[in-house]
Every structure is written in C-alpha cells, then in structure tokens.
Amino acid sequence: MDKDLCRLSGSETEVASGFFLDGAMIPRSEQRHIDERAEARHAAVSSTAVLEFRGRKHVVRLLNISASGAMVIFPHLPNIGERLPLQLLDRGVVTSQVRWVKDGRIGLSFAAPSEF
C-alpha cells in the first residue's frame, strides 16, 4: 500500500502526506535556534488548571502562560486543532485550541487573548 494512502472502512482516502493531525509530531529538518514568539511567556500564577478533553475533566500542570496561550503537561494525545476548554483557577474557563503535542506536553492557543 502506498504510504500516502489510508484505508478506512474498506475505502481508500488520499492524504497530502503520510502525516496526520492526530497529535503525532511532524518531524523538522532543523532545530529552532531563536525564540520566534510574539510575546513573553510567564510562569503560571497557579501551577494547576482543569482541561476538559473528550467529555472528561483532567487536572493538568501549567508550565507557562501568555496572553495568547499556555503550555501544560498532559499525558493524552489530543488532535492538533482540537478545541479544549481550559479552566484557569484565577481567570475562569477559556476556550483553547491544540497547536502542538510533544513529549507529554501540549501547546494551547486561546480563542481570545487574555491580559497578563
């Protein structure tokens, strides 16, 4: 079977490449050498938050947070682009979207910027 084809329920579906947006990392040919972020990351005020993932709530550890997103430790593999409600203990629930998944950590972007 061609690596760029996927069999689902007996039918073939073409994909752009052999990579899927299922939480697996897309390999990079080079390592980043500079920080390209638009704003500073801050240590989280609270070290925990509650992340809702596929109908279940999980207490997660916040590693850092900014006006546009957060990085948390999370053992499950959400899909890239999946929307997850994140309850920040000092700010309430914010809508977030998974941007990356790597080594038990996930990067989330917020639907609306928060003030820090």
C-alpha positions in Angstrom: 0.0 0.0 0.0 1.3 3.5 -0.9 2.3 5.4 2.2 0.3 8.4 1.1 -3.0 6.4 1.1 -5.0 5.4 4.1 -7.6 2.6 4.3 -10.7 3.5 6.3 -13.7 1.0 6.3 -12.6 -0.6 3.1 -12.3 2.6 1.2 -9.1 4.5 0.2 -8.6 8.1 1.1 -5.7 10.2 -0.3 -3.8 12.4 2.1 -1.3 15.1 1.3 1.5 13.2 3.1 2.0 10.3 5.4 1.4 12.5 8.4 -1.9 13.0 10.2 -3.0 15.7 12.7 -3.5 13.2 15.4 -1.1 14.6 18.0 2.0 13.0 16.5 4.8 15.4 15.8 5.7 16.3 12.2 9.5 16.0 12.0 11.6 19.1 11.5 14.7 19.1 9.4 16.3 21.7 11.7 16.1 22.7 15.4 14.9 26.2 16.3 17.8 28.4 17.2 15.9 31.5 18.3 12.6 32.2 20.1 10.1 33.4 17.5 7.3 34.2 19.9 5.5 37.5 19.7 5.0 37.9 23.5 6.7 36.8 26.6 5.8 33.6 28.5 5.2 33.9 32.2 5.3 31.4 35.0 1.7 30.4 35.8 0.2 32.1 38.9 -1.4 28.8 39.8 0.5 25.6 38.9 -2.7 23.7 38.0 -5.7 24.1 35.7 -8.5 21.9 34.6 -8.6 20.8 31.0 -11.7 19.2 29.5 -10.8 16.5 27.0 -13.4 14.5 25.2 -16.0 14.8 27.9 -13.7 14.2 30.9 -12.1 16.8 33.1 -8.4 16.4 33.9 -6.2 18.4 36.4 -3.2 19.5 34.5 0.1 21.2 35.4 0.6 24.6 33.8 4.2 25.1 32.7 3.8 28.6 31.3 1.2 31.0 30.1 0.9 34.1 28.0 -1.9 36.4 26.7 -2.4 34.1 23.7 -1.9 30.6 25.1 -0.4 28.1 27.5 1.8 25.0 27.8 0.6 22.2 30.0 1.7 18.7 30.9 -0.9 16.3 29.6 -0.4 12.5 29.1 -3.2 12.1 26.5 -2.8 12.8 22.7 -5.3 15.3 21.5 -5.6 16.1 17.8 -3.8 19.2 16.5 -6.6 21.8 16.2 -8.9 20.2 18.7 -10.7 22.7 20.9 -10.5 22.2 24.6 -12.0 24.2 27.4 -9.3 25.2 29.9 -10.3 26.4 33.4 -7.6 28.7 34.8 -8.1 28.9 38.5 -7.6 32.7 38.6 -9.4 33.5 35.3 -12.2 31.0 34.8 -12.8 29.0 31.7 -11.1 29.9 28.4 -11.6 28.3 25.0 -8.3 26.9 23.7 -7.1 25.0 20.7 -4.3 22.5 20.5 -1.3 23.8 18.5 1.3 21.2 19.2 1.9 17.9 21.1 5.3 16.7 22.2 6.8 14.6 25.0 3.8 14.7 27.3 3.3 18.4 26.9 0.8 20.3 24.7 0.7 23.9 23.5 -2.6 25.6 23.5 -3.7 28.9 21.9 -6.6 30.9 23.4 -9.6 31.8 21.2 -9.4 35.4 22.7 -6.3 37.0 24.2 -6.1 37.2 28.0 -4.5 40.0 30.0 -1.4 39.2 32.0 
